[in-house]
Amino acid sequence: MSAVSDIKSVGVVGGSLGGLFQAVALAELGLEVTVWERSAGRPDDRGAGIVLQPSVAWFLNTFCGVDPDSVSVPVTHRQFFARDGRSHQTLMRQQMISWGAIYQSLRDRLDSACYHDGHPVTALRPRPDGVDIHVGDTVQPVDLAIIADGSASRHRGLVAPDGAPRYAGYVAYRGVIDETELPEELSEGFRDRFSFYDGERTQFLCYFIPGDFGASAPGSRRMNWVWYVRADAAELDRITTDRDGTTHGLSLPPGLIAPQVHAELLDRAAELLPEPVRRLVELTREPFAQAILDGRVSGMRRGRLLLTGDAAFVVRPHTAASAEKAAADAITLFTALQQLPSLEAALAAWEKNRLDEGDALYRHGVGLGLRLGLNGPVSPSAAVGGRND
């Protein structure tokens, strides 16, 4: 008898990638799964590119029936730029995917009746045999609840009061450009390549990703770039204050960058970046930004309440492991529930596995930031996080 016999219903708090990986996998076990997502409507697909890692590829193929090759863009080489614009290459095959392609694959697999967007969870009340999930004026009792509401989780503290992430002292400016908007000679220089420029306490990287929710044919793709720049607390606040004076805290969405911040970004690019990657910054209409955070937890479970994805460990983008970690969280829970003899044994084994993996990734990300000289001299003292109900 597997641990699945001990539970019938699962509630997932958060409907982004971390929550969707869990929802799709647990639905495959025949469990009644409900997802509540705070945001309403289809999310913007013009966001981050992602290196396609093994757990994500396996998940898409096994649980979603999606051939990862059909929704990703291959690269054959890594390309390293010098400040004068010259470059050298090394052979390294990888697949690049977009956040939107993964999201759409997961949403297509999950029964739409299970997914409730625009429904923020206001409180979670653990019980000995489950959790009561409060959504508006209603209470939904479930046998197992999974907190998957991201790095700024409002509910993390119920499981890990010590787990709120902290600012690492630098930001990632990001941009995406439709392939059709790139001059052909520039596009040719980046095609089939994962390109890098490592400067003095800065790093720039770029690669092609699928276009609108998975379109990967030549001409329909997008160029994705990331530029890591040190910023103290005051500078982070200035970068994430939009053109109307509204402060967004830890990120700045596309289309809202203040004119002065945008002008300074272009000036910085002209001063510091090699010509090919500088042109990418100049061609980007709506650059956006996010704070780089570090977050680790000492526990991922309280009874039948679990943490997953970035609600648990927040690892730096250099690891290329955020989506991979979330997929592995779901795969290992699926396997433990299926194979171990009791719910207690399954959840205990799952937590140990994921704590070990999360801690290793956390330390790896911090080490990469140090090696690149990116850690800023001043970090805000306040941890990132919401209330804990």
N, C-alpha and C positions, 0 to 999 in steps of 0.2 A: 504494500500500500504506500502511495506517495504522499507527500505533504499537501498536495492539492485537495485531498479529501477533507482537510481541516478547514478550508475556506471556500466560499462561493463568490463573494463580491469583493471588488477592489475599487477604491477611489484614488484618482491621480490628480494632484494639485499642481497644475501647470501644464499647458498644452503645447510647449515648444518641443525641441528635439528630445530632451531628456525624458519628458513625460510621454511623448509618443512612442519612443523605443519601448518603454515599459508597458504601455497600453497594448501595443500590437503583440508583443511577446506573450503577455499574460492572457490576452484574448485567445491566443492559439492553444492555451491549456484548457479552454472551455469555461474560463471564469467570466463573470459578469463585470465588465469594466466600464467605469464612467470617468470622463476627463472634464475638469473645470479649468478654463483659461480666462484670466483677467481681461485681456485685450479682446476687442471685437473686430470681426472682419478678417479678410485674407491679409496676411502680413506682407510687407514690402519684400520683394525678391531681389532687390538691388544691393544686397548686403555682402557679407563676407564670403570669400572663397575658402575652401577647406581642402587639405591634403587627404585624399581617400585612403584611409587606413584599413587593415585587414578585418577588424570586427565590424566596421560599418559596411564594407563590401559584402561580407558573409551575411550580415543581417538583411541587407536589401535583397540579396539573392534568395535566401532561405525563407524569410518570413513575408517578404513583399512580392516575390516572383519577378523582381526587377534585375536585369542584367546590369551590373555596375558599369560595364564598358559603354552601355548605351546612354548613360546619363553623366558621363565624366569626359574629361579631356586628357589625353596622354601627353606626357613629356618624356623625352629621351635623354636630355642632358641637363646638368646644372651649369649655369653660366655666371661667372664672377667678374664684376666690373672693377676696374681701377678708376681713380679720380679723373684721369684724362679721357675716359670713355672707352679705352681699350678693354678687351675682355678675353678670358680663356674659358674653356669648357671641359667638363668631365662627364663621362657616360654615367647616367643614373636614371633608370626608368621609374616613373611614378604616375599616378592618376590624380587629377585635380577635379574636384566637384564643388558645387555651390551649396550653400545652406538651403536654398530654395528647392534644389533637386532632391535632397534628402527629405525635407519637410513634405514635399508633394507626394513622394513615394510612400511615406508613412501614412499620411492622411488618406490617400487612395485605398490603402489596405484596411484602415479602421472604419468600422460601421459609423456613418455620419451621425446616427442617433445617439452614439456614445459620447460625442464631443460637444461640449457646451461652451462656446466662446462668449465673452462679455459677461461672465459669471464669476466674479471674484469670491474666493473662499475667505470668509471673515474669521473663522475660528476652527480649531481642531480639538476635540475632547477625547483623549484616549480612554478606553474601557478595557477591562481584563480580557474580553473576547473580541475586541475590535476598536473602532474609532468612530465617533460621531463627527460628521463634516457639516459645518454650518455654511450655507450659501444663501445670502439674503435672509429671508424670514423662514427658510426651510432647514431641516436637519436631515441629513442622509446617513443612516448607519451603514458601515461597511465592515467586512471582516479584516481587511488589510488596507492601510492608507499609505500612499507614497508621495512625499514632498519633492516636487520637481520644478519649483518656481524660480530657478536660476540663482545667479550669484548674489542678487539683492533679496534673497528669500525673506518673506515675512514670517515664516513659520519655522525656520531652521533651529531657533533657540529651544524649541520644545524637545529636540533630540540632542542638540549640541550647543549649549549656551556659550561655549568658548570658540565657536566656529566662524564668526563674522569675518569676512575677508578685509584685507588692508591694502591701501594704495602702495604700489611698488616704486613710485617716483618717476614714472614716465608714461607717455601716452602713445597710442597707435593712431596716426592719421591713416585713413583708408580712402580708396577711390575705386570706382568701376567705370569702364568706358566700353561702349558698344564697339565691337570689332569693326563695324562699318565706318566708325568715326576716326579710326586710326589711319594715318598715312601708310601706304603699302610698304614703303621701305622701313618704317618703324615697326610695323606689325611683323614683317619678315625677320627682323632682328630678335624678336622674342618668341617666335613660333617654335613649338616643341621644346621649350626651355623653361626651367625654373631659375629665374635670374636673381642675383644678390649684389648688393653693394654694402660693404662693411666699412664705415668711416670712423671718425673719432667720436666715440660714445654715441653712435647712431647706426641704424641698419635699415636698409630699404630692400624689399623683395617684391617680386611680381610674377604672375603667370596667368595664362588663359584659363577661364572657367566656363561652364555651360551658361547659356543665356537664359531666357525666361523659363523658369521652373524645369530645367533639364535639357533645353535645346543645345545640342553639341555639334551640329554640322558646321563646317567652316563657313564663316560669314554671319552666323547667328550667335557666336560666343561673345564673351566679354573679357576684357583685360582687367585683372584684379591686382591692386597694389596695396602694400602696407609700408608705412614709414614710422619707425620707432624713434621718438624724440623725448629727451628728458624734460621734465616740467615739475617745478615745486608746487606746493598746495595752491598758492595764489595764481600761478600760471594755469594750472588745471582749471580753476574756477573761471578764469578769463576765457580759455579755449572753449569751455562748454557752456558759455553764456551766449545765447543766440542773437540774431540780428535785431530782435525786438526787446532784448534785455532780459529775457527769461533764462534763469540758470537751470541747467539740466543735471548738474552734479557729476555723474560719472561717464556720461556719453553725450555726444552731439549727433542727432540724426541727420541724414542727408537733407540738403536743401535749406539748412538753417544757419550755416556758418556766418558769423559776423563779417562784414566787409573788411574791417581792419585786420582781423585774424586771418582771413583768406589772403589778403595782400602780404602779410608777414610770412605766411606759408610759402607763397610764390617767391618772395625775396630770399627766404632761407634755402629754397630749392636751387635758385640761381647761384647762390654762394657755395653750397655744399655738395650738390649732387652731380654725378656724371651726366653728360648731355642726353643720352638716350632715356634715362629714367626721369631726368628733370622734365623732359617733354611730356611724359605721362602725367605728372602733376599739373602741368600747364593746360593739358587737354581735358582735365577732369572738371566737369561743370559743378558738381555738388560733392566736394570732399566732406567726409565726416570723421568723427574721432571717438575713441573710447579710452578710458583709464585702464592701465594694466594693474591687475589685482593679484594678490596671493591669499589663498584661503585653505585652511586644513581643519579637519575635525578629529576629535578623539573617539567619536562613536557615530555610527550611521543608523542606529536602531534604538527605539524605545518601545518595548513590547511589540505591538503590531503596527507601529508607525516607523517608516523608513525614510532616509534621505537618499537622493540619487542625483546624478549629473552635477551641475555647478552649484546646486543647493548644498552639496557636500563639499567636495574639493574644488577649488578654483585654481586652475593651473594656467601658466602663462602661454600665450599663443605660440611661442618658439617651440614648444613641445609638439605642436600639431596634434594634440591629443584630447581636446575637449569633447568633440563628438565621438571619438573612439572610446573614451572613458565612459560616456553615457551609454553607448551601445553595449559595451562590455558589462556595465552594471545590469542591464536588462537580460543579456544572454546568461550571465551567471545566476541570476535569480530564477530565470526560467528553468535552468538545469537543476539547481538545488531543489526547487519545489517538485520537480518531476522525479528526482532520483532518491532523495533522502526520506527516511521513514516518518518523520514528524515535522510539523511546522517549526517547532522550536529548533530542531537540529538544522533544518534548511536555512532559517534566517540567521542562526549563529554562524554557520559555515559561510554564507554569503557575506555577512558583515566582515568577517576576518579577511576573506579574500580581497574585498574591495578597499578595506582600510590599508592593507599592505600595498596594493597597487596605487591607490591615491596618494599615499605618503611618498612613494618612490617618484611619482610624476611631479608632485609638489617640489621636492628637493631638486629634481632634474631641471625644472623651469627656473628656479631661483639661481641655480648654478649657471645656466645659459645666460641669464641676465647679467650676472656678475662678469662672466667671461667677455661679454660684449661691451662692458663698461656702461650699461644703461641704468643701473640703479641710481636713482636720484639722491642727492645729499639730504633732502628734506622731504619727509612724508607726513601727510596729515595724521594727527593722533587719533582721530575718530575712526572707528571701524565702520565698515559698510554693512547695512542690514536694516531690516524693518522690524516691526513689532512681532512678538511671539504670543500667539493666543492659545 
